[in-house]
Amino acid sequence: MDTIANCMSRNRFETLLRFLHFSDNDKKASARPA
């Protein structure tokens, strides 16, 4: 965890987590039969 903190700010890390969360949701939504 310290390595990540040294590489990027907390705000940048939270933005990245939000992006990954939305990407994960998109994959699940597209995998569902219509």
N, C-alpha and C positions, 0 to 999 in steps of 0.2 A: 504494500500500500504506500509506503514511503517513496518508492521509486516513481509511482504514478504522480504523487503530490509534487515531487521535484520537477517533473516534466511538464505539468500543466496546472493552471489555476483550478480552484474548486468549481468556479462557475463554468469553466470549459468542460470539466469532467461531468457536471450535472447535465449540461447541454448534450454531451455525447450519450449519456445514459438515456435521456429522453428520446433521442434519435433512434437508438437501438430498440427502445421499448416500442416506438411507433412502427419501426420496421418489422418487428416480431409480430405485431398485431396485423399488419398488412399481409404477411405470409399466411397467417391462420385464416384470415378472411378470404383470401384468394383460393385457399385449399378446400374451402367448404363447398359442397355442391349447391348449385343455385336452385 
